């Protein structure tokens, strides 16, 4: 990541923090000048970290979280080890402040770091090094912290805090995105925007840890990363309904399956797959005529769905009679 163009761009900065930069910067510690939020939902116990920056794939460096443990944002001259080490300290029983203090105590680059932590009890701690690039600062509030560096103005992080507080009652993912939107409305990163990320984890670790990341979305390179991140969150919610529909089919609960597929389809009516499985569920429920109406334009737009339909009876995903199947496959 350490390119010549960045050396030119940040030459003045590097000189001003030479004593630190020469010691602490490496290819594994990118320049994540950015704004972010870590937060916990007091009702659900969910925890989140969300970030936007003018840096490629910012979510791979800044955002860290683990169900039942906490969330960490590490930025400015990013020390990525703070993510995993911070979570490990929380897991060992440290509070957010204790974990942060321990991370910084042995870090020679603490003056160019910006870090925020929220633990599973809602304790928060944040640090903005005295050599972070202006405008830089943070605000800690009730179970959240907002932080920013290299901003257009010092209005960015107060706007984030206000937006988060005023969005109380909404799902946590939507609340932290509201904070990012508020930051951008105040000008955000002085360099512009490029990438964003959203990570939400559960209140407690489950027996299926692969399911503990409730939302895990990244926009690695986009002229409107927050707009795209919101679109992806909406799509994520729609596919949650699709998954719920699939589960209902497994349980032979067709009314629930139809309801879930309809909800997903309404969110993204142009998504062929959502429309397709809704139609297949209707067919399995005996509403073949209605299913045919839905499948006809799908087959016309993409014939591969017709081919797939012919394969479904073999595995029990389409249970219509042979004549009904022929009617469906013969749609023009």
Helices and strands as residue ranges (DSSP letters): H 4-9, H 11-16, H 18-24, E 31-32, E 34-40, E 47-53, H 59-62, E 63-66, E 70-77, H 81-91, H 96-105, G 110-112, E 113-119, E 124-128, E 137-141, E 144-148, H 156-166, H 172-185, E 195-201, G 209-211, E 213-219, H 225-250, H 254-267, H 272-284, H 288-301, H 304-312, G 313-315, H 322-329
